[in-house]
């Protein structure tokens, strides 16, 4: 078996186990079957099973607990498979992890460096996003533009370059989150805009710590709404 085939098998087993978690066959707090049982069930080698479990562990879906074995600790939103293949979940989580670190730093710097024109631009973008969401539209591009405007307000081109270079991945995750929100309650759909407003208020107050914390909270909550807490 070549390396490409091996990776393909790991992807398959990862997706199938994750699918069982999403579907509720493996529930939160439940101990997973033994490696031997998983090997038989998925017709895969032990190294393949171990690598798939390692990825699920890195994604925070499962954890190994002393005396309990490997247990499910987090169930992603059960509506996720309606909008994205399960094998993309790991990449989306990594994107969020990177954005949490990068954009919280950009927000902190923007709180110190933004001028009145930047703040006025952010106000306009926030209101535009508000208007789009009130029409039950996804507002993905408007959401992305708001985040880019914060990076631009930092006056550091490297923050802008990083976020722009990730445009495809960021828009994909935003589109996924917005689609998930449309099948939830109106209150949940409002949460994202409330979090944006908290970032904007911290920027207006020129409070770097509050801006960083508000951005981190926003992105962490967005991740957790998608993947579970």
Buried (B, 14 or more C-beta within 10 A) or exposed (E): EEEEEBEEBBBBBBBBBBBBBBEEEBEEEBEBBEEEEBBEBBEBBEEBBBBBBEBBBEBBBBEEEEEEEBBBBBBBBEBBBEBBEBBBBBEBBEBBEBBBEBBBBBBBBBBBBBEEEBBEBBEEBBEBBBEBBEEEEBBBEBBBBBBBBBBBBBBBEEBBEBBBEBEEBBBBBBBBBBBBBEEEEEEEBEBBBEBBBBBBEBBBEBBBEBBBBBBBBBBBBBBEBBBBE
